[in-house]
């Protein structure tokens, strides 16, 4: 495996093995970037991002700070970095971590091959961490290695599902207004307690919003605000938009965000994040047929019937497997209609082993056979996969009728919810008769 | 299965099969109830609960209203009802549902054997639904079948994890202050937008709280408030504490709630709720040994080593299985150390089939054998279980050494996260050698 660079270095291209999807993303980003001109009447700005990641995660009730809590064995912050890296027009990503977590963070960057990341030391509060991140981008600081951006995005390390469109929206609005932030409707009514813990008054829910992340600022606006702001603000404040208003007199433009922007705060949020990630990666499935003839007949028929169930279904008899792996499909169903020597399955497994596909997400392989009498486990092939790979071989799949498509969907439901593998195995009567 | 009663009827005792745990709960409730006298200096009041459940769940992004969305195949509202039913001193539970969901709700009450429930028609807003619920308890209404409580709890159908202690706290505070509500710290800063969607001002997060549920009121206080309040309040308001303040001039006592009080609002919350429920039921495990001798030796040794990992571990050679089932243990590991005829496993499965245990939660059975050469599936025994039951037989378990305890913990991790059943099966090399 090629080592990813640690903080500070800035290769222009993503790693060799992950080029496929990144390439597609880059193309999408380029077209988004051109929207700067078309929609906002201004040129594409230089953009950097600052992520405060110095929190202790006390609300999570676990000893690990929440940004380092594992989701499918990968730390939460790695998902957030991946979400920002996918946006090619973000040139630098500055992460503020505490001294004690610096080595952990470097290890994460190397292991998951993150790019364009610089690390700075976190402060004791959120505002101080952000300020340290901004200083790393400011030209007036000694030893500054990065170039000052026109616009800086501030995002949380614990909001992994941020999408390019909302990043683009806040950056565009910041270019025009000086400051911008994502907002969401309030879920609960907000009330003001009196000193004796009784209700003083409640706020009319419809007139207020929750301030979420990402936010974006003209760099000079927010850097000036941080330079001027009081120790009290740095110590007890939480809201960057408030600093821009108070010290730079900029009224931030508020942008409606999607429900995806929520912050992982409690343990339940880790559960939710894991389920969302599983659902996302399960929506892309590749069906591998063992002959070209099967691809044409059984395969196309299956594709037709399944494409209403899945976002992406691809049927192949193997020629373009390498490309499909490069494009980061994580779910494979091998259909051994004609043969029982599992040649195609074996070839796929070898290719998966050689690729670095399993770095980011678990890979699932299900093998289905018409002829096999016994259940066969390929576990000896899988020693190099730390993540989940299930190989399940059942007999009986032959022609495509409605019953068999139902059974096939039963397999696929495993991809969405692994609990079904139990049902699949103990209830595989359609095959064992 | 005995049918549960539908809305309106009020049997004094829970169903025959679920007596065990309910009995234990009732004892705990009785002792909590005595705290009313000891702690608050007042007698135990008559208490009822009102649950508005007329929402359409538009934020969930699914056609089913969120209170009816399934978690482990059971509708969300059934978990909330179960949480309230466990508290024996809540005499009546009034649920407000829309006319179109009335039959669905009756079906849920019957299927999951809910008790002490009365149904009323929901209004078009939350406040109107609550008002309808209160009317069903008020003596001035025609055809009133229920008796007026001293204190009424108002709770949301979509907050399934409410615990008895917070219910007790709000009821006690309502008795003293007239009104009370649970609060939580704000997760996000709250801001006020101007008409042009720019930041007008942000609130200092530490000075405000999120108003959550449950809330409790002296019945006369909140009923009077609803009778007096304006159509505007009924139409656009959301906060019962506000009505008590505005119309009955009662400043509610605010009680700090636990993170468990959160409201299922978005799809991610359903995922989180499912994971929390799985984690809870997985913490109680019964290990069934095939002989008394094994129970004494292997069993006790296992119990000692596992009790640090699980909240409740019980080892038996089968005499008290019926009692363990009555007490609602959902997870069984059958250790066939001496024999390979699986007699004890078969007996357990028969008892599980005869019980109604699987009504509320899925039951998991794992069978481990020293002698079996092949994997054996008991799927033919399980036709009457709609929920997940996994029977997995592996050879090789013999003496209890550290490696085998690790492997055993591997089994148990399946109870926490079904994804592991895949790893368990494909990675069962310690046994298959």
Interface residues (C-beta under 8 A of the other chain):
Chain A: X59 X61 X177 X179 X181 X183 X184 X186 X187 X188 X189 X190 X191 X192 X193 X194 X197 X198 X199 X200 X201 X202 X203 X205 X206 X207 X208 X209 X210 X211 X212 X236 X238 X239 X241 X242 X245 X251 X252 X253 X254 X255 X259 X262 X263 X265 X266 X268 X269 X271 X272 X273 X274 X275 X276 X375 X377 X378 X379 X382 X388 X389 X390 X391 X417 X418 X419 X421 X422 X423 X425 X426 X427 X428 X429
Chain B: X59 X177 X179 X181 X183 X184 X186 X187 X188 X189 X190 X191 X192 X193 X194 X197 X198 X199 X200 X201 X202 X203 X205 X206 X207 X208 X209 X210 X211 X212 X236 X238 X239 X241 X242 X245 X251 X252 X253 X254 X255 X259 X262 X263 X265 X266 X268 X269 X271 X272 X273 X274 X275 X276 X375 X377 X378 X379 X382 X388 X389 X390 X391 X417 X418 X419 X421 X422 X423 X425 X426 X427 X428 X429
